[in-house]
Amino acid sequence: MPLKALAAVLAALCLLWPAMAPAGENGAPQRPGRKHMVYFANTPDELNVYRVYGARDGKTIMIIGGIQGDEPGGFLSADLYADISLAQGNMIVVPRANFYSIILNQRGPDGDMNRQFGDPVTARRHEKIVAILKKLIAESDLLLNLHDGSGFFRPRWEGPMANPRRYGQSLIADAARYKTGDGREIDLADLAKKVLNRVNQQIDNPKYHLLFNNHRTSETSTMHKEQRRSATYYALTQCHIPAYGVETSKSLPSTAMKIRHHALVVNAFMDELEILVENPGSHLPKPELRYLVVSVNDTVPLVVANYGTLSVRAGDRLNIQHLEANYERGLTCDVKGLGSVNDLRQEFVINRSTRVEVRKDHQKIGQISIQVAKGEQPFTTVRSPILYFLVDVEGQRRVVADGEKMRVVRGDRIALVDLLSNLPSQRDVQVNFKGFVPPGRKANSGEDRGHVINTATDLMERYGQCRGDRAKGVECYRVVASQSGNELGSIKVEVTPARMDYMVLRRKGGPKLVYHNGETVQAQPGERLEVVDFKTNVSSGSGLALALDGREGGRRVPVQDRMIDIGSESVRGLAKRGSGGLRLVVLRADQAIGHVRLKIGGHEN
């Protein structure tokens, strides 16, 4: 590939790479905002710390996952909170405290890290990680350590897998109440009761309800003396903050259920601390490796597809610079016979043929072959062409492989940024979005890179190809790359309707209540309703607004500051209009994507 073309590929890919340098820890945080700090980068002990700051300051909750590597419910649940946005309060998220044990899928191949918080720390390998975790705990108001435990905790013996010595489906504390040196009392049992009452209402099967599990760690009669070296005991006795181990059962039917139960507990604690957040989902697509970016002898890197082959000469220097997959975290690569279990961004001299295995956590998701060629043959990639489309969707870059489908929501603004490949030349290459004509042109020249496309207004429906899903409002369009009239490859863009899933409302002094699309809210004249949040499939949240209308398609009144005064003249006036009812509507670009109906007093409006 020509150097100019390779440089363009590398520049485009650099936009996708996360910043690996630790962010500064001093100074006031940017609100709202986040910091991503990486310690011991590109080693088996890599530690990623995510700080999330709400628009308004408040309490800080810390979440630790993966302190034991064979408990995926914990570290996959923590992942969901690394990228959220907060309206109020702060979070410190450490999804993979013991990355080395996760890669090997073992509890603690070189010692249980959750038994290393007592002083002095006895495991030298963990000392540097534990020191950082202690510092972060000291900055927090509450600690949750996420685990998957064996069986089901029961206060009395019910069977070998359900008894007081089991940990699963329990919220563990080291005491019911703890008195600090200055006379302050931390009531862990009362806070746990409030949280579990809320959590268990959302778990249908009573067998899977979580119970409070007081380990009474400080007492002489405790069955859990080893917990005196745990993270929660350190947080409670040294930092004087509430701390809990959240244990979902390893016997639950699926990892998705473990994640859901962890999320229910975390969300309930956040609510108690008045940390306001949009709940994350637990969608877990199968990990898929797309390609590796490999540099040989410090030259401009090559794109090597999953299960492709790279041919080099004996003595060439190899550096795996980037792994492109459908996950950002938990990725490692292992150059077999060289280095360690994590060889990302490490340089090696290649003298014999080998392979590079890529993992997501402990699961292998792909590999490439490194072939040492005879003679003076320069390094090459065997598979060609390799084709990827670089697309901007609402300000977020996506890399879509030839033949793949990219899903967007109607109203998303997308731009075709570039074509990534190892073609010998990109001369005369065009990228054409079938069904889009750039503004001001009567005909499409065939080159659509650089244009911003509004998927709600700029696409011609006759080019849509999802005929089977049209009744659901789904349309599919092709994006085609061609060179000198010959098609090189294509992707599909699936445009789905924007929708609201649910809305969270709160009356003054009352709890938060969830209403799904189309449901009815009972309200009383004179009261005020607050819209705490609403969940949509619009990932960017752009262009969303709230309004009241008196009948479907009729006059709309914007909702200011997410507060609705039921007794106001504007609301009463809308309620009297037509038979369509009074609706609280979520809008995207003036189009209603969902609503709840308001029933005032005894009459539905």
TIGU-736035 format. One record per residue (C-alpha): residue in three letters; x, y, z. Coordinates in steps of 0.5 Angstrom, whole numbers, padded with zeros to 4 digits, always signed. Example, Ala and Ser with C-alpha at 12.3 -4.5 7.8 and 13.67 -1.06 7.14 Angstrom:
2
ALA+0025-0009+0016;SER+0027-0002+0014;
//
This chain:
605
MET+0000+0000+0000;PRO+0003+0007-0002;LEU+0005+0011+0004;LYS+0000+0016+0003;ALA-0006+0012+0003;LEU-0003+0008+0009;ALA-0002+0015+0013;ALA-0009+0017+0012;VAL-0011+0010+0014;LEU-0007+0011+0021;ALA-0010+0018+0022;ALA-0017+0016+0021;LEU-0016+0010+0026;CYS-0012+0014+0031;LEU-0019+0018+0032;LEU-0022+0011+0035;TRP-0016+0010+0040;PRO-0017+0012+0047;ALA-0012+0016+0051;MET-0008+0011+0054;ALA-0004+0016+0059;PRO-0007+0017+0066;ALA-0011+0024+0067;GLY-0009+0029+0072;GLU-0012+0027+0079;ASN-0011+0034+0081;GLY-0015+0040+0080;ALA-0023+0041+0080;PRO-0027+0036+0076;GLN-0030+0039+0069;ARG-0038+0038+0070;PRO-0041+0034+0067;GLY-0035+0030+0065;ARG-0030+0024+0066;LYS-0023+0022+0067;HIS-0020+0015+0064;MET-0014+0013+0068;VAL-0009+0007+0066;TYR-0004+0005+0071;PHE+0001-0001+0069;ALA-0001+0000+0061;ASN+0000-0006+0056;THR+0002-0011+0062;PRO-0002-0016+0065;ASP-0003-0012+0071;GLU-0007-0006+0067;LEU-0011-0002+0071;ASN-0017+0002+0068;VAL-0020+0007+0073;TYR-0026+0011+0070;ARG-0028+0017+0074;VAL-0035+0020+0072;TYR-0037+0027+0075;GLY-0045+0029+0075;ALA-0047+0036+0072;ARG-0048+0038+0080;ASP-0044+0035+0085;GLY-0046+0030+0091;LYS-0044+0024+0094;THR-0039+0019+0091;ILE-0040+0012+0090;MET-0034+0007+0088;ILE-0035+0000+0084;ILE-0030-0005+0084;GLY-0031-0011+0079;GLY-0026-0017+0077;ILE-0022-0017+0084;GLN-0023-0025+0083;GLY-0022-0027+0075;ASP-0027-0032+0075;GLU-0033-0028+0076;PRO-0036-0025+0070;GLY-0042-0022+0073;GLY-0038-0017+0077;PHE-0033-0014+0072;LEU-0038-0014+0066;SER-0043-0011+0070;ALA-0038-0005+0072;ASP-0037-0004+0065;LEU-0044-0002+0064;TYR-0042+0004+0069;ALA-0036+0006+0066;ASP-0039+0011+0060;ILE-0045+0013+0063;SER-0047+0021+0064;LEU-0049+0023+0071;ALA-0054+0029+0073;GLN-0052+0029+0080;GLY-0046+0026+0084;ASN-0040+0022+0082;MET-0037+0015+0081;ILE-0031+0012+0081;VAL-0031+0005+0077;VAL-0026+0000+0077;PRO-0028-0006+0072;ARG-0022-0010+0072;ALA-0018-0010+0079;ASN-0015-0016+0077;PHE-0014-0016+0070;TYR-0009-0022+0070;SER-0013-0027+0073;ILE-0019-0025+0069;ILE-0015-0027+0063;LEU-0013-0033+0066;ASN-0020-0034+0068;GLN-0018-0036+0075;ARG-0020-0033+0082;GLY-0013-0031+0084;PRO-0007-0035+0080;ASP-0002-0031+0085;GLY-0006-0030+0091;ASP-0013-0027+0092;MET-0013-0020+0091;ASN-0019-0019+0096;ARG-0015-0022+0102;GLN-0009-0017+0101;PHE-0012-0010+0104;GLY-0010-0012+0111;ASP-0003-0009+0113;PRO+0002-0010+0111;VAL+0000-0013+0104;THR+0003-0020+0104;ALA+0003-0021+0096;ARG+0008-0017+0093;ARG+0005-0017+0086;HIS-0002-0014+0088;GLU+0001-0009+0093;LYS+0002-0003+0087;ILE-0006-0005+0085;VAL-0008-0005+0092;ALA-0005+0002+0094;ILE-0009+0005+0088;LEU-0015+0002+0090;LYS-0014+0004+0097;LYS-0013+0011+0095;LEU-0019+0011+0091;ILE-0023+0008+0097;ALA-0021+0014+0101;GLU-0024+0019+0096;SER-0031+0015+0096;ASP-0037+0016+0100;LEU-0039+0008+0099;LEU-0036+0002+0096;LEU-0039-0004+0092;ASN-0035-0010+0091;LEU-0038-0014+0085;HIS-0038-0021+0086;ASP-0041-0028+0083;GLY-0041-0033+0089;SER-0043-0040+0090;GLY-0050-0043+0091;PHE-0055-0039+0095;PHE-0054-0035+0102;ARG-0059-0037+0107;PRO-0059-0036+0114;ARG-0061-0043+0116;TRP-0059-0049+0113;GLU-0063-0051+0107;GLY-0059-0056+0103;PRO-0051-0056+0101;MET-0052-0050+0096;ALA-0057-0046+0100;ASN-0054-0045+0107;PRO-0050-0040+0112;ARG-0044-0041+0109;ARG-0046-0040+0101;TYR-0045-0033+0099;GLY-0049-0032+0092;GLN-0055-0028+0092;SER-0053-0024+0098;LEU-0051-0017+0100;ILE-0045-0018+0105;ALA-0043-0013+0110;ASP-0038-0014+0116;ALA-0043-0011+0121;ALA-0050-0009+0122;ARG-0048-0003+0125;TYR-0041+0000+0126;LYS-0038+0006+0131;THR-0033+0010+0129;GLY-0027+0013+0133;ASP-0031+0020+0134;GLY-0037+0017+0136;ARG-0041+0017+0129;GLU-0045+0010+0127;ILE-0046+0007+0120;ASP-0052+0003+0120;LEU-0050-0002+0114;ALA-0056-0006+0116;ASP-0062-0001+0115;LEU-0059+0002+0109;ALA-0058-0005+0106;LYS-0066-0006+0108;LYS-0068+0000+0104;VAL-0064-0003+0098;LEU-0066-0010+0098;ASN-0073-0008+0099;ARG-0073-0004+0092;VAL-0069-0009+0089;ASN-0073-0015+0091;GLN-0079-0012+0088;GLN-0076-0012+0081;ILE-0074-0020+0082;ASP-0080-0024+0080;ASN-0077-0031+0083;PRO-0077-0031+0090;LYS-0071-0036+0090;TYR-0067-0031+0087;HIS-0068-0025+0092;LEU-0062-0022+0095;LEU-0061-0023+0103;PHE-0057-0019+0108;ASN-0051-0023+0110;ASN-0048-0020+0116;HIS-0041-0023+0117;ARG-0040-0020+0123;THR-0033-0020+0121;SER-0030-0016+0128;GLU-0033-0021+0132;THR-0029-0027+0135;SER-0035-0032+0133;THR-0035-0030+0126;MET-0034-0035+0121;HIS-0031-0030+0116;LYS-0024-0028+0120;GLU-0021-0028+0113;GLN-0025-0022+0111;ARG-0021-0018+0116;ARG-0017-0017+0110;SER-0022-0015+0105;ALA-0023-0009+0101;THR-0030-0008+0104;TYR-0027-0009+0111;TYR-0022-0004+0110;ALA-0027+0001+0107;LEU-0031+0001+0113;THR-0026+0000+0119;GLN-0020+0005+0116;CYS-0024+0010+0111;HIS-0031+0010+0115;ILE-0035+0009+0110;PRO-0041+0004+0108;ALA-0038-0002+0104;TYR-0042-0008+0101;GLY-0040-0014+0097;VAL-0045-0015+0092;GLU-0046-0023+0091;THR-0050-0026+0085;SER-0050-0033+0085;LYS-0046-0037+0080;SER-0052-0042+0079;LEU-0056-0036+0076;PRO-0059-0039+0069;SER-0055-0034+0065;THR-0050-0028+0066;ALA-0055-0023+0063;MET-0059-0025+0070;LYS-0053-0024+0074;ILE-0051-0017+0071;ARG-0059-0015+0071;HIS-0059-0016+0079;HIS-0052-0013+0080;ALA-0055-0007+0076;LEU-0061-0007+0081;VAL-0057-0007+0087;VAL-0052-0001+0084;ASN-0058+0003+0082;ALA-0061+0003+0088;PHE-0055+0005+0092;MET-0054+0011+0087;ASP-0061+0013+0089;GLU-0060+0012+0096;LEU-0054+0017+0095;GLU-0058+0021+0091;ILE-0054+0020+0085;LEU-0058+0021+0079;VAL-0056+0017+0072;GLU-0060+0014+0066;ASN-0060+0006+0068;PRO-0055+0002+0063;GLY-0057-0004+0059;SER-0054-0011+0059;HIS-0054-0012+0052;LEU-0048-0017+0051;PRO-0046-0018+0044;LYS-0042-0024+0042;PRO-0034-0021+0042;GLU-0032-0021+0035;LEU-0025-0019+0033;ARG-0025-0015+0026;TYR-0018-0013+0025;LEU-0011-0012+0028;VAL-0006-0006+0026;VAL+0001-0008+0026;SER+0007-0004+0025;VAL+0013-0008+0022;ASN+0020-0004+0023;ASP+0017+0002+0025;THR+0014+0003+0018;VAL+0007+0006+0017;PRO+0002+0000+0020;LEU-0002-0005+0016;VAL-0009-0007+0017;VAL-0009-0015+0018;ALA-0016-0018+0018;ASN-0018-0023+0023;TYR-0015-0030+0021;GLY-0011-0027+0016;THR-0003-0028+0015;LEU+0002-0023+0015;SER+0009-0025+0012;VAL+0015-0022+0014;ARG+0023-0023+0014;ALA+0027-0026+0019;GLY+0029-0021+0024;ASP+0024-0016+0023;ARG+0021-0012+0029;LEU+0013-0013+0030;ASN+0009-0009+0034;ILE+0001-0010+0035;GLN-0001-0003+0036;HIS-0009-0003+0036;LEU-0014-0009+0036;GLU-0021-0007+0033;ALA-0027-0011+0036;ASN-0034-0009+0038;TYR-0032-0008+0045;GLU-0027-0003+0047;ARG-0025-0006+0054;GLY-0022-0013+0056;LEU-0018-0014+0050;THR-0011-0017+0050;CYS-0006-0020+0045;ASP-0001-0026+0046;VAL+0005-0026+0041;LYS+0006-0034+0042;GLY+0013-0036+0044;LEU+0015-0029+0046;GLY+0013-0024+0051;SER+0007-0025+0056;VAL+0000-0026+0056;ASN-0001-0019+0054;ASP+0003-0016+0048;LEU-0001-0010+0046;ARG+0004-0005+0044;GLN+0010-0009+0045;GLU+0016-0010+0040;PHE+0019-0016+0038;VAL+0024-0019+0034;ILE+0021-0024+0029;ASN+0026-0030+0027;ARG+0021-0036+0026;SER+0013-0036+0024;THR+0008-0036+0030;ARG+0001-0033+0031;VAL-0002-0027+0035;GLU-0008-0030+0039;VAL-0013-0024+0041;ARG-0017-0025+0047;LYS-0023-0021+0050;ASP-0022-0022+0058;HIS-0020-0030+0058;GLN-0024-0032+0051;LYS-0020-0032+0045;ILE-0024-0028+0039;GLY-0019-0029+0034;GLN-0012-0029+0031;ILE-0007-0028+0025;SER-0001-0032+0023;ILE+0006-0029+0022;GLN+0010-0032+0017;VAL+0017-0032+0016;ALA+0019-0032+0009;LYS+0025-0034+0006;GLY+0030-0029+0002;GLU+0029-0022+0001;GLN+0022-0021+0000;PRO+0019-0015+0004;PHE+0013-0016+0009;THR+0006-0016+0006;THR-0001-0018+0008;VAL-0003-0024+0004;ARG-0011-0023+0004;SER-0013-0017+0000;PRO-0017-0013-0001;ILE-0019-0011+0006;LEU-0024-0006+0007;TYR-0027-0002+0012;PHE-0032+0004+0012;LEU-0031+0009+0017;VAL-0037+0013+0019;ASP-0039+0018+0024;VAL-0046+0017+0027;GLU-0048+0023+0032;GLY-0041+0025+0033;GLN-0038+0018+0035;ARG-0034+0014+0030;ARG-0036+0007+0028;VAL-0032+0002+0023;VAL-0036-0003+0019;ALA-0033-0008+0015;ASP-0035-0010+0008;GLY-0041-0014+0008;GLU-0044-0012+0015;LYS-0050-0008+0017;MET-0050-0002+0021;ARG-0056+0000+0025;VAL-0058+0007+0027;VAL-0064+0011+0029;ARG-0068+0015+0025;GLY-0066+0022+0026;ASP-0059+0021+0027;ARG-0054+0025+0023;ILE-0049+0021+0019;ALA-0043+0022+0015;LEU-0038+0017+0011;VAL-0031+0019+0013;ASP-0027+0015+0009;LEU-0025+0008+0007;LEU-0020+0004+0010;SER-0016-0002+0006;ASN-0010-0005+0004;LEU-0011-0003-0003;PRO-0005-0002-0007;SER-0008+0005-0010;GLN-0015+0008-0008;ARG-0015+0013-0014;ASP-0022+0013-0017;VAL-0025+0010-0011;GLN-0032+0012-0010;VAL-0036+0011-0004;ASN-0044+0012-0005;PHE-0050+0012-0001;LYS-0055+0009-0005;GLY-0061+0013-0004;PHE-0058+0020-0002;VAL-0057+0026-0007;PRO-0052+0032-0004;PRO-0056+0038-0003;GLY-0056+0043-0009;ARG-0055+0037-0014;LYS-0060+0034-0019;ALA-0056+0028-0019;ASN-0051+0024-0015;SER-0044+0024-0018;GLY-0043+0017-0014;GLU-0038+0020-0008;ASP-0042+0022-0002;ARG-0036+0022+0003;GLY-0036+0028+0007;HIS-0043+0030+0007;VAL-0048+0030+0013;ILE-0054+0026+0012;ASN-0060+0027+0016;THR-0063+0020+0016;ALA-0070+0023+0018;THR-0070+0027+0012;ASP-0065+0026+0007;LEU-0066+0019+0004;MET-0071+0017-0001;GLU-0075+0011+0001;ARG-0075+0008-0006;TYR-0068+0006-0005;GLY-0070+0002+0002;GLN-0069-0005+0002;CYS-0072-0008+0008;ARG-0078-0010+0005;GLY-0080-0015+0010;ASP-0079-0010+0016;ARG-0083-0004+0013;ALA-0089-0005+0017;LYS-0085-0004+0023;GLY-0082+0003+0020;VAL-0075+0000+0019;GLU-0071+0001+0012;CYS-0065-0001+0010;TYR-0060+0002+0005;ARG-0053+0000+0001;VAL-0047+0004+0002;VAL-0042+0002-0004;ALA-0035+0003-0005;SER-0033+0002-0012;GLN-0026+0003-0016;SER-0026+0005-0024;GLY-0034+0002-0024;ASN-0032-0004-0021;GLU-0035-0006-0014;LEU-0030-0007-0008;GLY-0035-0008-0003;SER-0041-0005+0001;ILE-0045-0005+0008;LYS-0052-0004+0010;VAL-0055+0002+0014;GLU-0061+0000+0018;VAL-0065+0006+0020;THR-0070+0004+0025;PRO-0076+0009+0028;ALA-0074+0013+0034;ARG-0078+0011+0040;MET-0079+0012+0048;ASP-0078+0006+0052;TYR-0080+0009+0059;MET-0081+0015+0063;VAL-0079+0016+0070;LEU-0083+0021+0074;ARG-0083+0023+0081;ARG-0088+0027+0085;LYS-0086+0032+0091;GLY-0083+0028+0096;GLY-0085+0021+0093;PRO-0081+0015+0090;LYS-0079+0015+0083;LEU-0084+0011+0078;VAL-0083+0008+0072;TYR-0088+0009+0066;HIS-0087+0005+0060;ASN-0089+0008+0053;GLY-0097+0009+0052;GLU-0098+0008+0060;THR-0103+0012+0064;VAL-0101+0017+0070;GLN-0106+0018+0075;ALA-0105+0025+0078;GLN-0109+0030+0082;PRO-0111+0037+0081;GLY-0106+0042+0084;GLU-0100+0037+0085;ARG-0093+0038+0081;LEU-0090+0032+0077;GLU-0082+0032+0076;VAL-0080+0028+0070;VAL-0073+0025+0073;ASP-0071+0021+0066;PHE-0073+0018+0060;LYS-0070+0012+0056;THR-0070+0012+0049;ASN-0066+0008+0043;VAL-0063+0015+0041;SER-0056+0014+0044;SER-0054+0021+0043;GLY-0060+0024+0046;SER-0059+0029+0041;GLY-0066+0033+0039;LEU-0070+0031+0045;ALA-0075+0035+0048;LEU-0081+0034+0052;ALA-0088+0037+0051;LEU-0096+0037+0053;ASP-0101+0036+0048;GLY-0109+0036+0049;ARG-0110+0031+0043;GLU-0106+0027+0038;GLY-0103+0032+0033;GLY-0106+0038+0036;ARG-0102+0044+0040;ARG-0096+0043+0044;VAL-0094+0046+0050;PRO-0086+0045+0052;VAL-0085+0043+0058;GLN-0080+0047+0062;ASP-0075+0045+0067;ARG-0078+0038+0067;MET-0083+0040+0071;ILE-0091+0039+0070;ASP-0096+0044+0074;ILE-0102+0040+0074;GLY-0106+0046+0076;SER-0104+0051+0072;GLU-0108+0054+0067;SER-0104+0051+0061;VAL-0105+0044+0063;ARG-0112+0045+0065;GLY-0113+0048+0058;LEU-0110+0043+0054;ALA-0114+0037+0058;LYS-0121+0040+0055;ARG-0119+0040+0048;GLY-0121+0034+0044;SER-0122+0027+0046;GLY-0115+0025+0044;GLY-0113+0026+0052;LEU-0107+0030+0055;ARG-0101+0027+0053;LEU-0094+0028+0056;VAL-0090+0027+0049;VAL-0082+0026+0048;LEU-0080+0029+0042;ARG-0074+0028+0037;ALA-0074+0034+0032;ASP-0081+0035+0033;GLN-0083+0028+0032;ALA-0087+0024+0037;ILE-0083+0018+0039;GLY-0087+0016+0045;HIS-0092+0019+0051;VAL-0095+0017+0057;ARG-0102+0019+0058;LEU-0104+0024+0064;LYS-0111+0022+0068;ILE-0113+0028+0073;GLY-0117+0026+0078;GLY-0122+0021+0077;HIS-0123+0023+0069;GLU-0118+0021+0064;ASN-0116+0026+0059;
//
